[in-house]
Amino acid sequence: QVTLVESGGGLVQPGGSLRLSCAASGTILSVNNMGWYRQAPGKQRELVAAVTGRTSTNYADSVKGRFTISRDNTRNTVYLQMNHLEPEDTAVYYCNARVLESRGYANYWGQGTQVTVST
């Protein structure tokens, strides 16, 4: 069993910054892709940013130039640095990881962390 634990959400004013963290723990042989998704009220969950393999990254157009995803492979942890936050970034942010276990690959989600951008 694998658990993803997220942290770093909160309330911030427009133009501010937050850094999200997500650590994977459990019976892990390796972690393949890691990423962040978000879901705003009344909207579908959408990809924000992902790091595939070790270093390849991709971002939603709406966050390019403002958000940066990175990972620490020694700690099975992924980060999302969010700068120049806008009210439209308000959502619950979910971590996702594709993990290699003894039984093969499996996809896991974190519990979600609330990010609110407001005055």
Secondary structure, DSSP 4 states (H G I P E B T S, - for coil): -EEEEEE--EEE-TT--EEEEEEEEES-SEEEEEEEEEE-TTS--EEEEEEETTTEEEE-GGGTTTEEEEEETTTTEEEEEE-S--GGG-EEEEEEEEEEETTEEEEEE---EEEEE--
